[in-house]
Amino acid sequence: MPKQKIIIAPALVETWTLSPAATFGSSVRAKGILLEVRARLPLAVRKSLDVNGMALVLGMATEGEREFASTSAAVTAALGGIESLPVIPREIQDILAISTTERHRWLKDGRLPSAGTRTVRLSGRARQITFHVFDPRVVEDLLDRAVVDEWREEDIAARAENRRQAAYRAKLTRSLKKAAKKPETVGSEIDAAASKLLGWDEFDVDGLLR
């Protein structure tokens, strides 16, 4: 019979419930807040802090009472004003239920205003990445006004108009090419026919055209 792994619950536990103003009800945002708070803690205790739903949970063994107290104070301090923490791309996509393509398009055309950029180094790599971040109050306003559906309707209308214009340009191009392929105009055809009339040269020599 396989041995069962015994999990010992930490004796020292403290919980911080994250406000809706901080998370927007997004588990991705809650995880982002966890990572932000962890980054402000000493490396040795970072894994003692975790997220459970919309709450941060700190757990340590009894013998770490002094370390627990200092870490608890650090977490409390880090959470001060956390509602103003800029929203990163994966968070805003989860909050507004939008795709990466929509985020890029609306950021480019100004409907989704950027609050600046942030540069981070990928874990275990030398390469850095830079991305746009968003003001949480702007995100809250967009969420309250439910503008995403309106933007999608605008995009559908714009794509339809672009297709109509593209079809018109294609038709115009075909017409111009067809016209360019005609060898002669009506006037040149008449002149060519007239030049073939018998006796035309003699008629011209007699001076009757002057």
C-alpha positions in Angstrom: 0.0 0.0 0.0 1.6 3.3 -1.0 2.5 5.7 1.7 0.3 8.8 2.0 2.0 12.1 2.0 1.3 14.0 5.2 0.7 17.7 4.8 1.2 19.7 7.9 -0.7 23.0 8.0 1.3 26.0 9.1 0.6 27.0 12.7 0.9 30.8 12.0 -1.6 32.0 9.4 -2.8 35.5 8.4 -5.2 36.4 5.6 -5.7 39.7 3.7 -8.9 39.9 1.6 -8.3 41.9 -1.6 -10.9 44.5 -2.3 -13.0 44.5 -5.6 -11.4 47.8 -6.4 -8.0 46.1 -6.5 -8.9 42.9 -8.3 -11.9 43.8 -10.4 -13.1 40.3 -9.6 -10.2 38.9 -11.7 -8.2 35.9 -10.5 -5.5 36.9 -12.9 -5.3 40.3 -11.3 -5.2 38.7 -7.8 -2.3 36.6 -8.9 -0.6 39.7 -10.2 -1.0 41.4 -6.9 0.5 38.4 -5.2 3.6 38.5 -7.4 3.9 42.3 -6.8 3.7 41.9 -3.0 6.1 38.9 -3.1 8.7 41.0 -5.0 8.8 43.3 -2.0 9.5 40.5 0.5 12.8 38.9 1.4 13.6 36.0 -1.0 13.5 33.4 1.8 9.9 34.1 2.8 8.3 34.8 -0.6 6.8 31.3 -1.0 5.2 31.6 2.4 2.7 34.0 0.8 0.1 32.6 -1.6 -3.2 33.6 -3.1 -6.5 31.8 -2.3 -9.4 33.2 -4.4 -9.4 36.9 -3.8 -7.2 36.8 -0.7 -3.5 36.6 0.1 -2.6 34.1 2.7 0.6 34.0 4.8 1.6 30.8 6.5 4.6 29.8 8.6 5.6 27.3 11.2 5.4 28.1 14.9 9.2 28.5 15.3 9.2 31.3 12.8 7.1 33.6 14.9 9.4 36.6 14.7 9.9 36.2 11.0 6.1 35.8 10.6 5.5 39.1 12.4 8.0 41.0 10.2 6.7 39.4 7.0 3.1 40.2 8.0 4.0 43.8 8.5 5.7 43.9 5.2 2.7 42.5 3.4 0.4 44.9 5.1 2.6 47.8 4.0 2.9 46.5 0.4 -0.9 46.3 0.2 -1.3 50.0 1.0 -2.6 51.7 -2.0 -2.6 48.5 -4.0 -5.8 49.7 -5.9 -3.5 52.0 -7.8 -1.2 49.3 -9.0 -1.0 49.5 -12.9 -2.9 46.8 -14.8 -0.7 44.7 -17.0 -1.7 43.2 -20.3 -2.8 39.7 -19.2 -4.8 41.3 -16.4 -6.7 43.7 -18.6 -7.5 41.0 -21.0 -9.1 38.9 -18.2 -10.9 41.9 -16.7 -12.5 43.1 -19.9 -12.7 39.6 -21.5 -10.8 40.7 -24.6 -8.3 39.0 -26.8 -4.7 39.8 -27.4 -5.5 41.0 -30.9 -8.2 43.3 -29.6 -5.9 44.7 -27.0 -3.3 45.5 -29.6 -5.8 47.0 -32.0 -7.5 49.2 -29.5 -4.2 50.3 -27.9 -3.0 51.3 -31.4 -6.1 53.4 -32.3 -6.3 55.1 -28.9 -9.5 53.6 -27.6 -7.5 51.7 -24.9 -5.2 54.4 -23.5 -1.8 53.4 -22.2 -0.5 54.6 -18.8 3.1 54.1 -19.9 5.4 51.1 -20.3 7.1 48.7 -18.0 10.2 46.7 -18.6 10.9 43.4 -16.8 13.5 40.6 -17.1 12.1 37.2 -17.8 12.7 34.7 -15.1 15.9 32.8 -15.7 16.7 34.7 -18.9 18.9 37.6 -19.8 16.3 39.0 -22.2 14.0 41.9 -21.1 10.5 42.6 -22.4 8.7 46.0 -22.5 4.9 46.2 -22.4 2.2 48.8 -21.9 0.4 49.1 -18.6 -3.0 50.6 -17.9 -4.5 52.9 -15.2 -6.8 50.9 -13.0 -9.3 53.8 -12.8 -9.5 53.9 -16.6 -10.0 50.1 -16.7 -12.7 50.5 -14.1 -14.5 53.2 -16.2 -14.3 51.0 -19.3 -15.7 48.1 -17.3 -18.5 50.2 -15.9 -19.5 51.6 -19.3 -19.3 48.1 -21.0 -17.7 49.7 -24.0 -16.1 46.4 -25.3 -19.3 45.3 -27.2 -19.6 48.8 -28.7 -16.0 48.7 -29.9 -16.6 45.2 -31.4 -19.6 46.5 -33.3 -17.5 49.4 -34.6 -14.8 47.1 -35.8 -17.3 44.9 -37.6 -18.7 48.0 -39.4 -15.2 49.2 -40.2 -14.2 45.8 -41.7 -17.4 45.8 -43.8 -16.6 49.3 -45.1 -13.0 48.3 -45.9 -14.2 45.3 -47.9 -16.7 47.5 -49.8 -14.0 50.0 -50.7 -11.5 47.3 -51.6 -14.1 45.7 -53.9 -14.8 49.1 -55.5 -11.0 49.8 -56.1 -10.6 46.3 -57.6 -13.5 46.9 -60.0 -12.1 50.3 -60.9 -8.7 48.8 -61.6 -10.2 46.1 -63.8 -12.1 48.8 -65.8 -9.0 50.9 -66.3 -7.0 47.8 -67.4 -9.7 46.8 -69.8 -9.8 50.4 -71.3 -6.0 50.4 -71.7 -6.1 47.2 -73.8 -8.3 48.9 -76.5 -5.9 49.4 -79.5 -7.5 52.5 -81.0 -10.0 55.1 -80.3 -13.1 55.7 -82.5 -11.4 58.7 -84.1 -8.3 56.8 -85.0 -10.4 54.0 -86.5 -12.2 56.5 -88.8 -8.8 58.0 -89.9 -7.5 54.5 -90.6 -10.5 53.7 -92.7 -10.3 57.0 -94.6 -6.7 56.4 -95.5 -7.6 53.2 -97.3 -10.0 55.0 -99.7 -9.0 54.6 -103.3 -7.7 57.8 -105.0 -7.1 59.6 -101.6 -3.5 60.5 -102.5 -4.5 62.1 -105.8 -7.3 64.0 -104.1 -4.7 65.5 -101.7 -2.3 66.4 -104.6 -4.9 68.4 -106.3 -5.0 70.7 -103.4 -8.6 70.2 -102.6 -7.8 69.8 -98.9 -6.3 73.2 -98.6 
